[in-house]
């Protein structure tokens, strides 16, 4: 576990920003579902390995068994474990924390293959609850980072903030037959300040700048029925016909968010 903590700290030193973001929604038959924002940092894992910062031993020495993690952490379980401490809080604070019961944190790491991704998400009864879901996820991140300053750096990075700002501009509709992702208002280019923060963060990474320039933002939407058509020409439908994906360069997405709009029509 110490090795994992060290690895996480090393990645945090790199601002934990060189990752690919995935916005994923999975729908059930009744319109309920789960939203999760996933951070894929496999590229960082590979970079750390090349730099000798992944904790591996030098050539010729005995290799330790590579760590493999595939876990799902439910906040309701964390709240149950910390119920005594929570009981000491004010009634309002207890209410806010209790609202996080539906939040889930997923983490997968395989040192052998160089995979490392984790995400925060929450279930919802209908898409109308998504604004509350986003708020819960942000609160859960803060709650989790109290004992994990490395995780807190993810939320503080310019790239993470940009992805959060993007979600604030997006709206969704779903009636069981048609799904739409669209901007709430006429798209505006990212502010000069926001773009400068992003570019500044890239410049600070020196040789890893190229990795930042290749960062992506993906949409993954899973439906209970097969997809009949999708409006965005760059979107792809899975082999089973129930998932649509759309991937775009992160910086290009920030500059032209309307290119991530799409309408999905499901089969009867």
PyMOL commands that set and color helices and strands:
alter all, ss='L'
color gray80, all
select helices_A, chain A and resi 2-13+42-50+75-81+83-86+91-102+127-147+149-156+158-169+192-204+206-213+250-255+257-260
alter helices_A, ss='H'
color red, helices_A
select strands_A, chain A and resi 20-27+33-40+68-74+103-110+115-124+170-174+178-183+216-222+227-230+236-237+243-249+262-266
alter strands_A, ss='S'
color yellow, strands_A
deselect
rebuild
show_as cartoon
